[in-house]
Amino acid sequence: MNNFNIALIPGDGIGPEVVAEGVKVLKAIEKMDSNISFSFTEFPWSCEYYLQHGKMIDDDGMEKLAQFDAIYLGAVGYPGVPDHISLRDLLLRIRKEFDQYVNLRPITLLSPSLTPLKSKTEKDIDFLVIRENSEGEYSGAGDWLFKGKPEEVVLQTGVFSRKGTERIIRYAYEEARKTNRTLTSVSKGNALNYSMVFWDEVFEEVGKEYPDVKTYSYLVDAASLYFVSNPERFEVVVTSNLFGDILTDIGAAITGGMGLATGANVNPEKNFPSMFEPVHGSAPDISGKGIANPIAAILSVSQMMNFFGEEKWAKAILSTVKEMLKETEQLTPDLGGKASTDELGDRFVELLMGKAVSNK
C-alpha cells in the first residue's frame, strides 16, 4: 500500500473552506482504493498567525514540512498584512527553499460554456504552461537607495542562472517530447537585452538535443495577444517566473476564471516535498459565506495524484469535474448555480464514487 503524508496549510479567507473539499476528495479515494492511504497534518500558518506571532511560519516550520510527501495550500493573504510579506514569507519561501523550480499550470477548457471567447472549443484551449518558479524576476534581489529623498532609487534585479534557466527549459522539452506536443518559449529578448537574450540562447542550445520537438518563440506581448485570439497555437509553453505568472492568469480568464485555476509547485527530483494549490486569492469578501468555488482546489488534488504516479485517479478527478460542470444547479454562484461550497464537494464525491463503481 502507498501511504502519502500530506501537510495541510489552509491559510486565509476561503482557503480553509476549499481545502476541506479537496481533503474530502482524497478521503473518498482512500475509501475506494485499497492500495492508497493518506495521512494529514494541518498547520495554522497564515496572516492571522502572522498578526499573533509576527511571522508567517514557525521558526522550525521548514524542517517540519520537509518530512511530508506533499504540501496542500489553500490561499494566503488578508487585509492588515502587506501582500509582499504574506507572499514572500510563506509561499515564495516554500518554493525557493524546497527548490520547487517547476510551476505547472494547465490551461484547459473544461466546458465550452466557460470561455468568454466566442466559437472556441475544448479542442482549441488545451495546453500546459511550465513556469520557472525559483529565480528570475522574483528572486528578491535589489536595493532601495536614498529612501524618502529626492534622489531615491529602487533596483529590482532579475536573476537568471545557467542552472536555473537550463533545467526549466530542459524539463519543458522533455514534457513536449513525452507527450508529442509542440513547445513554445515566451521571452522579451528585444527589450531585456541580458536576461531574455540569455533565455533565448539557452532555449536554442537545449533544443539541439531535441530535434524531434517542434518549437516556436514569441515575445511576451505577442504571446499575450495569441492566448486570447489564437489559443490553439499553444501545446506546451515555457517561460520565466514573471511572464508565467501573468500569462497563466490570462489562461485562467479564457478557461472560466480563477475559481477553476490550479497550480503545482514541483521539485521533480523529489528531494523535497512539492506543493499543490488553487491559484485564486483568499477572497476575504466572501470567506465564511459558504459560496467559495472549490473546483480549483479539487483540480489541485488531480495534479497531486499525477505527481504521486496515480494517473488513474488524476484522470478520474478531471473527468468528474467536466461532468460536474454540466450540472449547473449543483455549482456555486460564480458558475451560475445555487450550491454551497460543501454541497458542491459532496456532489463531486458522489459522482466520483459512482464513476469508480461503474468502472469496476
C-alpha positions as CSV (number, residue, x, y, z in Angstrom):
1,M,0.0,0.0,0.0
2,N,1.1,3.5,-0.8
3,N,0.7,5.9,2.1
4,F,1.1,9.6,1.3
5,N,1.8,12.0,4.1
6,I,0.3,15.4,3.3
7,A,0.9,18.7,5.1
8,L,-2.2,21.0,5.0
9,I,-1.8,24.8,5.1
10,P,-5.4,26.0,4.6
11,G,-4.2,29.6,5.1
12,D,-6.5,32.6,4.9
13,G,-10.0,33.6,3.8
14,I,-11.7,30.9,1.7
15,G,-8.5,28.8,1.9
16,P,-9.8,26.5,4.7
17,E,-13.2,26.1,3.0
18,V,-11.8,24.9,-0.3
19,V,-9.0,22.8,1.2
20,A,-11.7,21.0,3.2
21,E,-13.4,19.9,0.0
22,G,-10.1,18.7,-1.5
23,V,-9.4,16.6,1.6
24,K,-12.9,15.2,1.2
25,V,-12.0,14.0,-2.3
26,L,-8.7,12.4,-1.0
27,K,-10.6,10.6,1.7
28,A,-13.1,9.3,-0.8
29,I,-10.2,8.0,-3.0
30,E,-8.8,6.3,0.1
31,K,-12.2,4.5,0.6
32,M,-12.4,3.4,-3.0
33,D,-8.8,2.3,-3.5
34,S,-7.3,-0.2,-1.0
35,N,-3.8,0.5,-2.4
36,I,-3.8,4.1,-1.3
37,S,-4.0,5.8,2.1
38,F,-3.4,9.4,3.2
39,S,-2.4,11.0,6.4
40,F,-2.9,14.7,7.1
41,T,-1.2,17.2,9.4
42,E,-2.6,20.7,9.5
43,F,-0.6,23.8,10.2
44,P,-2.1,27.2,11.2
45,W,0.4,29.4,9.2
46,S,-1.5,32.3,7.8
47,C,-1.9,36.1,8.0
48,E,-3.9,35.6,11.2
49,Y,-0.9,33.6,12.6
50,Y,1.4,36.5,11.5
51,L,-0.7,39.1,13.4
52,Q,-0.4,36.9,16.5
53,H,3.2,35.8,16.3
54,G,4.9,38.3,14.0
55,K,5.9,35.6,11.5
56,M,4.2,33.7,8.8
57,I,5.6,30.3,9.7
58,D,7.2,28.7,12.8
59,D,11.0,29.0,13.2
60,D,11.3,25.3,12.5
61,G,8.4,25.2,10.0
62,M,10.5,24.3,7.0
63,E,12.1,21.4,8.9
64,K,8.6,20.2,9.8
65,L,7.4,20.4,6.2
66,A,10.4,18.6,4.8
67,Q,9.1,15.4,6.3
68,F,6.0,15.3,4.1
69,D,5.4,13.9,0.6
70,A,3.3,16.9,-0.5
71,I,2.0,20.2,0.8
72,Y,-1.6,21.2,0.1
73,L,-2.0,25.0,0.3
74,G,-5.3,26.9,0.4
75,A,-4.7,30.6,-0.1
76,V,-2.6,33.3,1.6
77,G,-3.4,37.0,2.1
78,Y,-5.6,39.1,4.2
79,P,-6.2,42.8,5.0
80,G,-3.8,44.1,7.6
81,V,-0.8,42.1,6.3
82,P,1.0,43.5,3.3
83,D,1.0,41.2,0.3
84,H,4.7,41.2,0.0
85,I,5.0,39.8,3.5
86,S,2.4,37.1,3.2
87,L,3.6,36.0,-0.2
88,R,7.3,36.2,0.3
89,D,7.5,34.8,3.8
90,L,5.4,31.7,3.2
91,L,4.5,30.8,-0.4
92,L,7.7,32.0,-2.0
93,R,9.9,30.8,0.8
94,I,8.5,27.3,0.4
95,R,9.0,27.4,-3.3
96,K,12.6,28.5,-3.0
97,E,13.8,26.5,0.0
98,F,12.3,23.3,-1.3
99,D,13.6,24.0,-4.8
100,Q,10.2,23.8,-6.4
101,Y,11.6,25.1,-9.6
102,V,8.8,23.9,-11.9
103,N,5.4,25.5,-11.8
104,L,2.8,23.6,-13.8
105,R,-0.3,25.5,-14.8
106,P,-2.7,23.6,-17.1
107,I,-4.8,25.9,-19.3
108,T,-7.7,23.6,-20.2
109,L,-11.2,24.5,-21.2
110,L,-13.4,22.0,-19.3
111,S,-16.7,23.2,-20.8
112,P,-17.4,25.4,-23.8
113,S,-19.8,27.4,-21.7
114,L,-17.0,28.7,-19.5
115,T,-14.9,30.6,-22.1
116,P,-15.6,34.3,-23.0
117,L,-14.0,33.6,-26.3
118,K,-16.7,33.1,-29.0
119,S,-16.5,29.9,-31.1
120,K,-13.6,28.5,-29.1
121,T,-14.0,24.8,-28.0
122,E,-12.2,22.4,-25.7
123,K,-10.0,21.4,-28.6
124,D,-8.9,25.0,-29.1
125,I,-7.9,25.7,-25.5
126,D,-5.9,22.8,-24.1
127,F,-2.2,23.5,-23.2
128,L,0.3,23.4,-20.4
129,V,2.3,26.4,-19.2
130,I,5.6,25.5,-17.5
131,R,6.8,28.5,-15.5
132,E,10.3,28.9,-13.9
133,N,9.5,29.0,-10.2
134,S,12.6,29.7,-8.2
135,E,14.5,32.7,-9.6
136,G,14.1,35.2,-12.4
137,E,12.2,38.3,-11.7
138,Y,11.0,37.0,-8.3
139,S,14.5,36.5,-6.8
140,G,14.1,39.3,-4.3
141,A,17.4,40.8,-5.3
142,G,17.9,44.5,-5.4
143,D,18.2,47.6,-3.3
144,W,16.3,50.7,-2.2
145,L,18.7,53.7,-2.0
146,F,18.2,57.2,-0.6
147,K,14.7,56.3,0.6
148,G,12.4,59.3,1.0
149,K,14.9,61.7,-0.6
150,P,14.6,63.4,-4.0
151,E,17.3,61.1,-5.4
152,E,15.5,58.0,-4.3
153,V,16.4,54.9,-6.5
154,V,14.9,51.4,-6.5
155,L,16.7,48.5,-8.1
156,Q,14.9,45.2,-8.7
157,T,17.3,42.6,-10.2
158,G,16.2,39.6,-12.1
159,V,18.5,36.6,-11.6
160,F,18.8,34.1,-14.4
161,S,21.4,31.4,-13.7
162,R,22.6,28.9,-16.2
163,K,21.5,26.1,-14.0
164,G,18.0,27.5,-13.3
165,T,17.3,28.5,-16.9
166,E,18.6,25.3,-18.5
167,R,16.8,23.0,-16.1
168,I,13.3,24.5,-16.6
169,I,13.8,24.6,-20.4
170,R,15.0,21.0,-20.4
171,Y,12.0,20.0,-18.3
172,A,9.7,21.6,-20.9
173,Y,11.5,19.9,-23.8
174,E,11.1,16.5,-22.0
175,E,7.4,17.1,-21.4
176,A,6.9,18.1,-25.1
177,R,8.7,15.0,-26.3
178,K,7.0,12.7,-23.9
179,T,3.5,13.9,-24.9
180,N,4.4,14.5,-28.6
181,R,3.4,18.2,-28.4
182,T,4.9,21.4,-29.7
183,L,6.9,23.7,-27.4
184,T,6.7,27.5,-27.3
185,S,9.2,29.7,-25.5
186,V,8.0,33.1,-24.3
187,S,10.5,35.8,-23.6
188,K,11.2,39.5,-24.3
189,G,14.7,39.5,-25.9
190,N,14.1,42.6,-27.9
191,A,13.9,44.8,-24.7
192,L,15.6,42.8,-21.9
193,N,19.0,42.6,-23.6
194,Y,20.7,40.4,-20.9
195,S,18.2,38.1,-19.2
196,M,15.9,37.4,-22.1
197,V,18.6,37.2,-24.7
198,F,20.3,34.6,-22.4
199,W,16.9,32.8,-22.1
200,D,16.5,32.6,-25.9
201,E,20.1,31.4,-26.4
202,V,19.6,28.6,-23.8
203,F,16.3,27.6,-25.4
204,E,18.1,27.2,-28.8
205,E,21.1,25.4,-27.2
206,V,19.0,22.8,-25.4
207,G,16.7,22.4,-28.4
208,K,19.6,20.9,-30.4
209,E,19.2,17.8,-28.2
210,Y,15.5,17.6,-29.1
211,P,15.4,17.7,-32.9
212,D,12.1,15.8,-32.8
213,V,10.3,18.6,-30.8
214,K,8.8,21.4,-33.0
215,T,9.4,24.8,-31.4
216,Y,8.2,28.4,-31.6
217,S,9.4,31.5,-29.8
218,Y,7.2,34.5,-29.1
219,L,7.7,37.8,-27.4
220,V,5.5,38.1,-24.3
221,D,3.3,40.8,-25.7
222,A,2.6,38.8,-28.8
223,A,2.0,35.7,-26.7
224,S,-0.5,37.6,-24.5
225,L,-2.4,38.5,-27.7
226,Y,-2.3,34.9,-29.0
227,F,-3.5,33.5,-25.7
228,V,-6.7,35.4,-26.3
229,S,-7.0,35.4,-30.1
230,N,-5.4,32.1,-31.1
231,P,-5.0,29.8,-28.0
232,E,-4.9,26.8,-30.3
233,R,-1.4,27.8,-31.2
234,F,-0.1,26.5,-27.9
235,E,0.5,23.0,-26.6
236,V,3.4,23.3,-24.1
237,V,4.7,26.7,-23.1
238,V,7.8,27.5,-21.2
239,T,8.6,31.0,-19.7
240,S,10.1,32.9,-16.9
241,N,8.7,33.5,-13.4
242,L,7.1,36.9,-14.0
243,F,5.8,36.2,-17.5
244,G,4.5,32.9,-16.4
245,D,2.6,34.5,-13.5
246,I,0.9,37.0,-15.8
247,L,0.2,34.7,-18.8
248,T,-1.4,32.0,-16.7
249,D,-3.9,34.4,-15.3
250,I,-4.8,35.2,-18.9
251,G,-5.1,31.5,-19.3
252,A,-7.5,31.3,-16.3
253,A,-9.6,34.1,-17.8
254,I,-10.1,32.2,-21.1
255,T,-11.0,28.9,-19.3
256,G,-13.6,30.1,-16.8
257,G,-11.8,32.3,-14.2
258,M,-9.6,31.9,-11.2
259,G,-12.1,29.6,-9.4
260,L,-11.0,26.9,-11.8
261,A,-7.3,27.6,-11.9
262,T,-4.8,25.3,-10.3
263,G,-1.0,25.1,-10.0
264,A,1.6,22.6,-8.9
265,N,5.0,23.7,-7.5
266,V,7.2,20.7,-8.2
267,N,10.6,19.6,-7.2
268,P,11.0,16.9,-9.9
269,E,13.8,15.1,-8.2
270,K,11.6,14.7,-5.0
271,N,14.4,15.8,-2.8
272,F,11.8,18.0,-1.1
273,P,8.0,17.9,-1.0
274,S,6.1,19.5,-3.8
275,M,3.2,21.9,-3.2
276,F,-0.2,22.0,-4.8
277,E,-2.6,24.9,-4.6
278,P,-5.6,26.6,-6.2
279,V,-4.2,29.8,-7.5
280,H,-7.1,32.1,-6.7
281,G,-6.7,34.5,-3.8
282,S,-8.1,34.3,-0.3
283,A,-11.2,36.3,-1.3
284,P,-11.8,37.7,2.2
285,D,-15.0,39.4,1.0
286,I,-16.8,36.0,0.6
287,S,-15.0,34.0,3.3
288,G,-17.3,32.3,5.8
289,K,-20.3,32.6,3.5
290,G,-20.1,29.1,2.1
291,I,-20.2,30.2,-1.5
292,A,-16.5,29.8,-2.5
293,N,-15.9,27.6,-5.6
294,P,-13.7,24.6,-4.6
295,I,-13.2,23.2,-8.1
296,A,-9.7,24.7,-8.4
297,A,-8.7,23.1,-5.1
298,I,-10.2,19.8,-6.3
299,L,-8.2,20.1,-9.5
300,S,-5.1,20.6,-7.4
301,V,-5.8,17.1,-6.0
302,S,-5.7,15.8,-9.6
303,Q,-2.3,17.4,-10.0
304,M,-1.2,15.8,-6.7
305,M,-2.3,12.4,-7.9
306,N,-0.3,12.8,-11.1
307,F,2.7,13.7,-9.1
308,F,2.2,10.6,-6.9
309,G,2.1,8.4,-10.0
310,E,-1.6,7.7,-9.5
311,E,-2.6,8.8,-13.0
312,K,-5.9,6.8,-12.9
313,W,-7.2,9.0,-10.1
314,A,-5.9,12.2,-11.7
315,K,-7.8,11.4,-14.8
316,A,-10.9,10.4,-12.8
317,I,-11.0,13.7,-11.0
318,L,-10.6,15.7,-14.2
319,S,-13.4,13.8,-16.0
320,T,-15.6,14.2,-12.9
321,V,-15.1,17.9,-12.9
322,K,-16.2,18.0,-16.6
323,E,-19.2,16.0,-15.7
324,M,-19.9,18.2,-12.7
325,L,-19.8,21.4,-14.8
326,K,-22.8,20.1,-16.8
327,E,-24.9,20.2,-13.6
328,T,-25.5,23.9,-13.3
329,E,-27.7,23.8,-10.3
330,Q,-25.1,21.9,-8.3
331,L,-22.4,24.6,-8.9
332,T,-21.5,27.6,-6.8
333,P,-23.0,31.0,-7.6
334,D,-19.9,32.2,-9.5
335,L,-20.7,29.5,-12.1
336,G,-24.4,30.2,-12.1
337,G,-25.5,27.6,-9.6
338,K,-27.1,27.7,-6.1
339,A,-24.9,25.2,-4.3
340,S,-22.8,25.9,-1.3
341,T,-19.1,25.0,-1.2
342,D,-19.6,21.8,0.8
343,E,-22.7,20.8,-1.3
344,L,-20.6,21.0,-4.4
345,G,-17.9,19.0,-2.7
346,D,-20.4,16.3,-1.6
347,R,-21.9,16.1,-5.1
348,F,-18.5,15.8,-6.6
349,V,-17.6,12.9,-4.3
350,E,-20.9,11.2,-5.2
351,L,-20.1,11.5,-8.9
352,L,-16.5,10.3,-8.4
353,M,-17.6,7.3,-6.4
354,G,-20.3,6.5,-9.0
355,K,-17.7,6.6,-11.7
356,A,-15.4,4.3,-9.8
357,V,-18.2,1.7,-9.2
358,S,-19.2,1.7,-12.8
359,N,-15.6,1.2,-13.9
360,K,-15.1,-1.9,-11.8
